[in-house]
Every structure is written in structure tokens, then in C-alpha cells.
Amino acid sequence: MGFAEARGSVSSHTESFSGNITGLKIRDDEFDNSVYDATLYAGAGLAETSNRATHVGVKLPGVDTTCNEGASCAPLTNLRSVTVGEDSGIEGVSGFTDGFFIGFQRDGMDWQSLDGANTINAGKGVFIA
């Protein structure tokens, strides 16, 4: 599924994820609303992965890249929604993005951007970009 424009929340009950989410960010709603770059992990105590990830966490520059559950990462089952959109520069407001797609595929394939200028190679799995 491809969208010429997309903005909003995609809800789910996610247990694992294989594929690629580009520009993944995590907001610290409990402390100071800081936004951090995030990554997917193979599990607690394990490394980054794009194949059957079960955890999501903060990726800090120069810090160990393994999942430290409770400190730097949490199970994907805690993730109930993903906000889709571009940073508008206004706190809590997302702008429209023009290159959003969700792919559910058994085999790898190339996806072409809307303007035809770029190709995204996606292996088998679920992809959100």
C-alpha cells in the first residue's frame, strides 16, 4: 500500500517486526518529552536487527548497541501506535509525508518512489517507510 500523502497514527498490537522503519523516533512522555533516535533489537540483551525484532529502543551515539530492557529498550508489545508524518517544527503536530508505504511481502522486491527517481529494495517481511 502506498500513499501520496500520509499523516496520523497507525495502531497495532505488535509482537515482532521484520523489515525497515526509517526515521524511527521515541518520545519520552514521562519525563521531559525529549525525542531520541530509535532502533529495533532482536531481544533483551541482543543486538540491533531488521529481522524478527521483538524490542525497540533508544540508540544513543557512542553507547553499547545491545538492548538493555528497562533502561534503553522495551518489548514491541508495549508499542501501540506509530505516528506517521514529517516534523513540522511544532510540538505535537506532524506534517504530511509524501513517501509513506506499508509492504507485506513473501519475496523481496524493488519499490519505486512516487516521483520515479529512487528505488527502495525491500526483502521479504513487513516494511513501513
VMD Tcl script that builds the backbone (N, CA, C; Angstrom):
set m [mol new atoms 387]
animate dup $m
set s [atomselect $m all]
$s set {name element resname resid chain x y z} {
  {N N MET 1 A 0.850 -1.166 0.000}
  {CA C MET 1 A 0.000 0.000 0.000}
  {C C MET 1 A 0.887 1.216 0.000}
  {N N GLY 2 A 0.663 2.118 -0.905}
  {CA C GLY 2 A 1.417 3.353 -0.974}
  {C C GLY 2 A 0.493 4.540 -0.828}
  {N N PHE 3 A 1.008 5.618 -0.285}
  {CA C PHE 3 A 0.198 6.790 -0.025}
  {C C PHE 3 A 0.891 8.019 -0.602}
  {N N ALA 4 A 0.179 8.815 -1.387}
  {CA C ALA 4 A 0.745 10.047 -1.930}
  {C C ALA 4 A 0.987 11.046 -0.807}
  {N N GLU 5 A 0.109 11.061 0.195}
  {CA C GLU 5 A 0.291 11.862 1.391}
  {C C GLU 5 A -0.224 11.063 2.569}
  {N N ALA 6 A 0.486 11.148 3.688}
  {CA C ALA 6 A 0.054 10.437 4.883}
  {C C ALA 6 A 0.425 11.239 6.116}
  {N N ARG 7 A -0.449 11.187 7.120}
  {CA C ARG 7 A -0.191 11.838 8.399}
  {C C ARG 7 A -1.161 11.243 9.397}
  {N N GLY 8 A -0.665 10.915 10.574}
  {CA C GLY 8 A -1.561 10.411 11.608}
  {C C GLY 8 A -0.960 9.245 12.357}
  {N N SER 9 A -1.810 8.478 12.977}
  {CA C SER 9 A -1.394 7.386 13.833}
  {C C SER 9 A -1.805 6.048 13.226}
  {N N VAL 10 A -0.887 5.095 13.231}
  {CA C VAL 10 A -1.166 3.731 12.791}
  {C C VAL 10 A -1.142 2.867 14.050}
  {N N SER 11 A -2.273 2.277 14.410}
  {CA C SER 11 A -2.378 1.476 15.625}
  {C C SER 11 A -2.080 0.012 15.343}
  {N N SER 12 A -1.519 -0.671 16.366}
  {CA C SER 12 A -1.237 -2.097 16.207}
  {C C SER 12 A -0.986 -2.739 17.558}
  {N N HIS 13 A -0.997 -4.043 17.566}
  {CA C HIS 13 A -0.509 -4.834 18.700}
  {C C HIS 13 A 0.619 -5.676 18.124}
  {N N THR 14 A 1.836 -5.176 18.208}
  {CA C THR 14 A 2.980 -5.761 17.520}
  {C C THR 14 A 3.775 -6.657 18.464}
  {N N GLU 15 A 4.026 -7.889 18.034}
  {CA C GLU 15 A 4.844 -8.811 18.811}
  {C C GLU 15 A 6.239 -8.937 18.243}
  {N N SER 16 A 6.363 -8.881 16.907}
  {CA C SER 16 A 7.681 -8.895 16.273}
  {C C SER 16 A 7.569 -8.161 14.951}
  {N N PHE 17 A 8.724 -7.795 14.418}
  {CA C PHE 17 A 8.743 -6.995 13.208}
  {C C PHE 17 A 9.953 -7.377 12.379}
  {N N SER 18 A 9.750 -7.665 11.113}
  {CA C SER 18 A 10.852 -7.890 10.184}
  {C C SER 18 A 10.732 -6.856 9.081}
  {N N GLY 19 A 11.777 -6.130 8.845}
  {CA C GLY 19 A 11.754 -5.130 7.796}
  {C C GLY 19 A 12.439 -3.855 8.222}
  {N N ASN 20 A 11.935 -2.737 7.749}
  {CA C ASN 20 A 12.628 -1.477 7.928}
  {C C ASN 20 A 11.646 -0.358 8.238}
  {N N ILE 21 A 11.863 0.325 9.337}
  {CA C ILE 21 A 11.141 1.555 9.626}
  {C C ILE 21 A 12.195 2.652 9.575}
  {N N THR 22 A 12.094 3.538 8.620}
  {CA C THR 22 A 13.076 4.609 8.514}
  {C C THR 22 A 12.657 5.786 9.384}
  {N N GLY 23 A 13.637 6.435 9.985}
  {CA C GLY 23 A 13.369 7.624 10.802}
  {C C GLY 23 A 12.661 7.329 12.104}
  {N N LEU 24 A 12.862 6.140 12.662}
  {CA C LEU 24 A 12.199 5.744 13.899}
  {C C LEU 24 A 12.664 6.631 15.056}
  {N N LYS 25 A 11.713 7.190 15.797}
  {CA C LYS 25 A 11.986 8.062 16.937}
  {C C LYS 25 A 11.157 7.603 18.122}
  {N N ILE 26 A 11.662 7.872 19.326}
  {CA C ILE 26 A 10.929 7.592 20.557}
  {C C ILE 26 A 10.849 8.885 21.360}
  {N N ARG 27 A 9.636 9.198 21.856}
  {CA C ARG 27 A 9.440 10.385 22.690}
  {C C ARG 27 A 9.311 9.947 24.145}
  {N N ASP 28 A 10.016 10.621 25.045}
  {CA C ASP 28 A 9.953 10.342 26.473}
  {C C ASP 28 A 8.813 11.150 27.075}
  {N N ASP 29 A 7.592 10.605 27.021}
  {CA C ASP 29 A 6.417 11.317 27.530}
  {C C ASP 29 A 6.399 11.420 29.053}
  {N N GLU 30 A 7.089 10.520 29.751}
  {CA C GLU 30 A 7.037 10.509 31.205}
  {C C GLU 30 A 7.966 11.531 31.851}
  {N N PHE 31 A 9.027 11.941 31.145}
  {CA C PHE 31 A 9.997 12.817 31.788}
  {C C PHE 31 A 9.966 14.228 31.226}
  {N N ASP 32 A 10.484 14.433 30.027}
  {CA C ASP 32 A 10.605 15.800 29.507}
  {C C ASP 32 A 10.240 15.939 28.026}
  {N N ASN 33 A 9.568 14.929 27.463}
  {CA C ASN 33 A 9.165 14.942 26.049}
  {C C ASN 33 A 10.331 14.993 25.075}
  {N N SER 34 A 11.528 14.629 25.516}
  {CA C SER 34 A 12.676 14.569 24.609}
  {C C SER 34 A 12.419 13.517 23.547}
  {N N VAL 35 A 12.967 13.737 22.344}
  {CA C VAL 35 A 12.815 12.800 21.235}
  {C C VAL 35 A 14.190 12.219 20.913}
  {N N TYR 36 A 14.259 10.889 20.798}
  {CA C TYR 36 A 15.516 10.188 20.569}
  {C C TYR 36 A 15.431 9.331 19.306}
  {N N ASP 37 A 16.566 9.172 18.610}
  {CA C ASP 37 A 16.641 8.190 17.532}
  {C C ASP 37 A 16.455 6.814 18.139}
  {N N ALA 38 A 15.772 5.933 17.407}
  {CA C ALA 38 A 15.478 4.603 17.932}
  {C C ALA 38 A 15.878 3.541 16.925}
  {N N THR 39 A 15.940 2.302 17.405}
  {CA C THR 39 A 16.274 1.172 16.547}
  {C C THR 39 A 15.519 -0.059 17.024}
  {N N LEU 40 A 15.510 -1.095 16.203}
  {CA C LEU 40 A 14.877 -2.360 16.544}
  {C C LEU 40 A 15.938 -3.353 17.003}
  {N N TYR 41 A 15.586 -4.185 17.982}
  {CA C TYR 41 A 16.513 -5.165 18.546}
  {C C TYR 41 A 15.940 -6.577 18.445}
  {N N ALA 42 A 16.843 -7.556 18.405}
  {CA C ALA 42 A 16.452 -8.964 18.324}
  {C C ALA 42 A 15.884 -9.474 19.638}
  {N N GLY 43 A 16.070 -8.760 20.734}
  {CA C GLY 43 A 15.552 -9.155 22.034}
  {C C GLY 43 A 16.370 -8.534 23.142}
  {N N ALA 44 A 15.949 -8.781 24.388}
  {CA C ALA 44 A 16.675 -8.259 25.543}
  {C C ALA 44 A 18.099 -8.812 25.550}
  {N N GLY 45 A 19.082 -7.925 25.685}
  {CA C GLY 45 A 20.476 -8.326 25.705}
  {C C GLY 45 A 21.064 -8.606 24.337}
  {N N LEU 46 A 20.268 -8.420 23.279}
  {CA C LEU 46 A 20.720 -8.745 21.927}
  {C C LEU 46 A 20.955 -7.481 21.100}
  {N N ALA 47 A 21.524 -7.663 19.924}
  {CA C ALA 47 A 21.930 -6.553 19.058}
  {C C ALA 47 A 20.791 -6.059 18.173}
  {N N GLU 48 A 21.063 -4.949 17.477}
  {CA C GLU 48 A 20.136 -4.378 16.500}
  {C C GLU 48 A 19.839 -5.399 15.402}
  {N N THR 49 A 18.624 -5.323 14.857}
  {CA C THR 49 A 18.255 -6.231 13.778}
  {C C THR 49 A 17.121 -5.625 12.949}
  {N N SER 50 A 16.946 -6.131 11.756}
  {CA C SER 50 A 15.761 -5.803 10.964}
  {C C SER 50 A 15.006 -7.091 10.638}
  {N N ASN 51 A 15.385 -8.203 11.309}
  {CA C ASN 51 A 14.783 -9.496 11.072}
  {C C ASN 51 A 14.206 -10.048 12.373}
  {N N ARG 52 A 12.892 -10.085 12.467}
  {CA C ARG 52 A 12.173 -10.582 13.633}
  {C C ARG 52 A 12.555 -9.856 14.920}
  {N N ALA 53 A 12.565 -8.549 14.848}
  {CA C ALA 53 A 12.818 -7.736 16.032}
  {C C ALA 53 A 11.667 -7.915 17.014}
  {N N THR 54 A 11.985 -8.001 18.295}
  {CA C THR 54 A 10.961 -8.112 19.332}
  {C C THR 54 A 11.002 -6.933 20.294}
  {N N HIS 55 A 12.022 -6.067 20.159}
  {CA C HIS 55 A 12.179 -4.925 21.046}
  {C C HIS 55 A 12.493 -3.663 20.245}
  {N N VAL 56 A 12.182 -2.522 20.819}
  {CA C VAL 56 A 12.515 -1.225 20.239}
  {C C VAL 56 A 13.185 -0.403 21.339}
  {N N GLY 57 A 14.163 0.395 20.956}
  {CA C GLY 57 A 14.845 1.166 21.978}
  {C C GLY 57 A 15.581 2.370 21.455}
  {N N VAL 58 A 16.086 3.142 22.401}
  {CA C VAL 58 A 16.843 4.352 22.122}
  {C C VAL 58 A 18.228 3.979 21.632}
  {N N LYS 59 A 18.663 4.672 20.605}
  {CA C LYS 59 A 20.007 4.467 20.062}
  {C C LYS 59 A 20.812 5.735 20.330}
  {N N LEU 60 A 21.670 5.680 21.336}
  {CA C LEU 60 A 22.494 6.832 21.695}
  {C C LEU 60 A 23.876 6.698 21.072}
  {N N PRO 61 A 24.386 7.767 20.479}
  {CA C PRO 61 A 25.719 7.710 19.859}
  {C C PRO 61 A 26.793 7.328 20.874}
  {N N GLY 62 A 27.669 6.408 20.485}
  {CA C GLY 62 A 28.784 6.002 21.334}
  {C C GLY 62 A 28.419 5.113 22.501}
  {N N VAL 63 A 27.178 4.614 22.532}
  {CA C VAL 63 A 26.725 3.765 23.638}
  {C C VAL 63 A 26.529 2.345 23.114}
  {N N ASP 64 A 26.707 1.358 23.987}
  {CA C ASP 64 A 26.534 -0.056 23.638}
  {C C ASP 64 A 25.289 -0.240 22.784}
  {N N THR 65 A 25.379 -1.035 21.733}
  {CA C THR 65 A 24.259 -1.213 20.801}
  {C C THR 65 A 23.413 -2.445 21.104}
  {N N THR 66 A 23.501 -2.975 22.326}
  {CA C THR 66 A 22.626 -4.086 22.693}
  {C C THR 66 A 21.437 -3.547 23.480}
  {N N CYS 67 A 20.372 -4.320 23.493}
  {CA C CYS 67 A 19.135 -3.941 24.166}
  {C C CYS 67 A 19.264 -4.186 25.665}
  {N N ASN 68 A 19.131 -3.136 26.444}
  {CA C ASN 68 A 19.156 -3.228 27.892}
  {C C ASN 68 A 17.727 -2.971 28.373}
  {N N GLU 69 A 16.922 -4.046 28.427}
  {CA C GLU 69 A 15.492 -3.903 28.718}
  {C C GLU 69 A 15.269 -3.181 30.036}
  {N N GLY 70 A 14.365 -2.231 30.007}
  {CA C GLY 70 A 14.055 -1.434 31.182}
  {C C GLY 70 A 14.864 -0.151 31.255}
  {N N ALA 71 A 16.005 -0.107 30.548}
  {CA C ALA 71 A 16.834 1.096 30.560}
  {C C ALA 71 A 16.849 1.767 29.196}
  {N N SER 72 A 17.157 0.993 28.144}
  {CA C SER 72 A 17.265 1.606 26.818}
  {C C SER 72 A 16.326 0.993 25.791}
  {N N CYS 73 A 15.614 -0.069 26.149}
  {CA C CYS 73 A 14.681 -0.671 25.195}
  {C C CYS 73 A 13.532 -1.372 25.909}
  {N N ALA 74 A 12.496 -1.680 25.130}
  {CA C ALA 74 A 11.301 -2.330 25.673}
  {C C ALA 74 A 10.715 -3.249 24.609}
  {N N PRO 75 A 9.909 -4.221 25.014}
  {CA C PRO 75 A 9.268 -5.118 24.042}
  {C C PRO 75 A 8.355 -4.351 23.089}
  {N N LEU 76 A 8.272 -4.801 21.842}
  {CA C LEU 76 A 7.375 -4.186 20.867}
  {C C LEU 76 A 5.915 -4.290 21.295}
  {N N THR 77 A 5.584 -5.245 22.169}
  {CA C THR 77 A 4.203 -5.366 22.636}
  {C C THR 77 A 3.777 -4.107 23.389}
  {N N ASN 78 A 4.728 -3.300 23.877}
  {CA C ASN 78 A 4.402 -2.024 24.519}
  {C C ASN 78 A 4.029 -0.954 23.501}
  {N N LEU 79 A 4.415 -1.161 22.242}
  {CA C LEU 79 A 4.167 -0.197 21.174}
  {C C LEU 79 A 2.740 -0.375 20.666}
  {N N ARG 80 A 1.906 0.611 20.865}
  {CA C ARG 80 A 0.504 0.520 20.466}
  {C C ARG 80 A 0.173 1.365 19.253}
  {N N SER 81 A 1.054 2.317 18.896}
  {CA C SER 81 A 0.814 3.118 17.705}
  {C C SER 81 A 2.113 3.735 17.212}
  {N N VAL 82 A 2.128 4.056 15.934}
  {CA C VAL 82 A 3.257 4.711 15.282}
  {C C VAL 82 A 2.712 5.979 14.639}
  {N N THR 83 A 3.350 7.120 14.917}
  {CA C THR 83 A 2.935 8.372 14.295}
  {C C THR 83 A 3.634 8.516 12.960}
  {N N VAL 84 A 2.861 8.749 11.919}
  {CA C VAL 84 A 3.373 8.887 10.558}
  {C C VAL 84 A 3.339 10.361 10.178}
  {N N GLY 85 A 4.433 10.865 9.629}
  {CA C GLY 85 A 4.455 12.241 9.155}
  {C C GLY 85 A 5.837 12.850 9.254}
  {N N GLU 86 A 5.950 14.065 8.732}
  {CA C GLU 86 A 7.192 14.825 8.764}
  {C C GLU 86 A 7.181 15.750 9.971}
  {N N ASP 87 A 8.366 16.076 10.469}
  {CA C ASP 87 A 8.498 17.032 11.562}
  {C C ASP 87 A 8.064 18.408 11.057}
  {N N SER 88 A 7.038 18.974 11.655}
  {CA C SER 88 A 6.518 20.274 11.228}
  {C C SER 88 A 7.196 21.431 11.949}
  {N N GLY 89 A 7.998 21.105 12.977}
  {CA C GLY 89 A 8.620 22.145 13.783}
  {C C GLY 89 A 7.723 22.626 14.905}
  {N N ILE 90 A 6.501 22.127 14.958}
  {CA C ILE 90 A 5.555 22.489 16.013}
  {C C ILE 90 A 5.361 21.268 16.905}
  {N N GLU 91 A 5.578 21.441 18.197}
  {CA C GLU 91 A 5.466 20.342 19.152}
  {C C GLU 91 A 4.112 19.650 19.048}
  {N N GLY 92 A 4.124 18.327 18.847}
  {CA C GLY 92 A 2.912 17.528 18.807}
  {C C GLY 92 A 2.133 17.575 17.499}
  {N N VAL 93 A 2.665 18.274 16.489}
  {CA C VAL 93 A 1.969 18.390 15.208}
  {C C VAL 93 A 2.857 17.823 14.103}
  {N N SER 94 A 2.359 16.806 13.412}
  {CA C SER 94 A 3.090 16.218 12.291}
  {C C SER 94 A 2.564 16.786 10.988}
  {N N GLY 95 A 3.482 17.032 10.045}
  {CA C GLY 95 A 3.081 17.439 8.704}
  {C C GLY 95 A 2.904 16.214 7.832}
  {N N PHE 96 A 2.338 16.403 6.650}
  {CA C PHE 96 A 2.153 15.293 5.720}
  {C C PHE 96 A 3.506 14.828 5.185}
  {N N THR 97 A 3.643 13.522 4.983}
  {CA C THR 97 A 4.800 12.960 4.306}
  {C C THR 97 A 4.319 12.427 2.960}
  {N N ASP 98 A 5.173 12.502 1.947}
  {CA C ASP 98 A 4.732 12.090 0.615}
  {C C ASP 98 A 5.317 10.766 0.155}
  {N N GLY 99 A 6.020 10.070 1.029}
  {CA C GLY 99 A 6.626 8.813 0.605}
  {C C GLY 99 A 6.355 7.667 1.552}
  {N N PHE 100 A 5.142 7.547 2.058}
  {CA C PHE 100 A 4.811 6.519 3.037}
  {C C PHE 100 A 4.247 5.287 2.346}
  {N N PHE 101 A 4.770 4.126 2.708}
  {CA C PHE 101 A 4.164 2.884 2.224}
  {C C PHE 101 A 4.281 1.805 3.277}
  {N N ILE 102 A 3.370 0.850 3.209}
  {CA C ILE 102 A 3.399 -0.346 4.054}
  {C C ILE 102 A 3.422 -1.525 3.093}
  {N N GLY 103 A 4.397 -2.404 3.259}
  {CA C GLY 103 A 4.502 -3.573 2.400}
  {C C GLY 103 A 4.463 -4.854 3.205}
  {N N PHE 104 A 3.650 -5.784 2.804}
  {CA C PHE 104 A 3.577 -7.120 3.380}
  {C C PHE 104 A 3.940 -8.064 2.244}
  {N N GLN 105 A 5.106 -8.684 2.302}
  {CA C GLN 105 A 5.516 -9.465 1.139}
  {C C GLN 105 A 6.266 -10.737 1.511}
  {N N ARG 106 A 6.043 -11.754 0.704}
  {CA C ARG 106 A 6.723 -13.041 0.869}
  {C C ARG 106 A 8.108 -13.042 0.255}
  {N N ASP 107 A 8.289 -12.297 -0.827}
  {CA C ASP 107 A 9.549 -12.271 -1.554}
  {C C ASP 107 A 10.068 -10.841 -1.625}
  {N N GLY 108 A 11.392 -10.702 -1.767}
  {CA C GLY 108 A 11.990 -9.396 -1.924}
  {C C GLY 108 A 11.585 -8.755 -3.238}
  {N N MET 109 A 11.530 -7.436 -3.256}
  {CA C MET 109 A 11.207 -6.714 -4.477}
  {C C MET 109 A 11.658 -5.271 -4.360}
  {N N ASP 110 A 11.700 -4.568 -5.474}
  {CA C ASP 110 A 12.057 -3.159 -5.504}
  {C C ASP 110 A 10.791 -2.322 -5.584}
  {N N TRP 111 A 10.699 -1.312 -4.707}
  {CA C TRP 111 A 9.604 -0.362 -4.718}
  {C C TRP 111 A 10.133 0.924 -5.328}
  {N N GLN 112 A 9.343 1.539 -6.196}
  {CA C GLN 112 A 9.754 2.778 -6.829}
  {C C GLN 112 A 9.108 3.958 -6.102}
  {N N SER 113 A 9.883 5.046 -5.883}
  {CA C SER 113 A 9.333 6.245 -5.254}
  {C C SER 113 A 8.281 6.873 -6.167}
  {N N LEU 114 A 7.428 7.713 -5.578}
  {CA C LEU 114 A 6.337 8.318 -6.346}
  {C C LEU 114 A 6.833 9.114 -7.547}
  {N N ASP 115 A 7.979 9.788 -7.377}
  {CA C ASP 115 A 8.488 10.592 -8.489}
  {C C ASP 115 A 9.302 9.775 -9.482}
  {N N GLY 116 A 9.505 8.486 -9.200}
  {CA C GLY 116 A 10.240 7.602 -10.097}
  {C C GLY 116 A 11.745 7.760 -10.036}
  {N N ALA 117 A 12.231 8.629 -9.154}
  {CA C ALA 117 A 13.660 8.924 -9.092}
  {C C ALA 117 A 14.457 7.915 -8.258}
  {N N ASN 118 A 13.804 7.239 -7.326}
  {CA C ASN 118 A 14.512 6.338 -6.414}
  {C C ASN 118 A 13.845 4.975 -6.365}
  {N N THR 119 A 14.649 3.986 -6.011}
  {CA C THR 119 A 14.155 2.631 -5.821}
  {C C THR 119 A 14.527 2.182 -4.418}
  {N N ILE 120 A 13.589 1.559 -3.719}
  {CA C ILE 120 A 13.837 1.014 -2.389}
  {C C ILE 120 A 13.799 -0.489 -2.517}
  {N N ASN 121 A 14.894 -1.156 -2.164}
  {CA C ASN 121 A 14.943 -2.615 -2.198}
  {C C ASN 121 A 14.435 -3.145 -0.869}
  {N N ALA 122 A 13.387 -3.941 -0.893}
  {CA C ALA 122 A 12.805 -4.482 0.314}
  {C C ALA 122 A 12.774 -6.002 0.240}
  {N N GLY 123 A 13.418 -6.649 1.194}
  {CA C GLY 123 A 13.397 -8.107 1.268}
  {C C GLY 123 A 12.047 -8.575 1.772}
  {N N LYS 124 A 11.898 -9.872 1.978}
  {CA C LYS 124 A 10.605 -10.368 2.445}
  {C C LYS 124 A 10.379 -9.903 3.877}
  {N N GLY 125 A 9.123 -9.673 4.207}
  {CA C GLY 125 A 8.759 -9.194 5.543}
  {C C GLY 125 A 7.739 -8.096 5.457}
  {N N VAL 126 A 7.625 -7.351 6.532}
  {CA C VAL 126 A 6.724 -6.210 6.600}
  {C C VAL 126 A 7.572 -4.963 6.661}
  {N N PHE 127 A 7.254 -3.982 5.838}
  {CA C PHE 127 A 8.033 -2.760 5.743}
  {C C PHE 127 A 7.138 -1.557 5.907}
  {N N ILE 128 A 7.598 -0.609 6.679}
  {CA C ILE 128 A 6.939 0.682 6.813}
  {C C ILE 128 A 8.014 1.711 6.519}
  {N N ALA 129 A 7.809 2.517 5.516}
  {CA C ALA 129 A 8.813 3.536 5.179}
  {C C ALA 129 A 8.127 4.824 4.783}
}
mol reanalyze $m
mol bondsrecalc $m
mol representation Tube
mol addrep $m
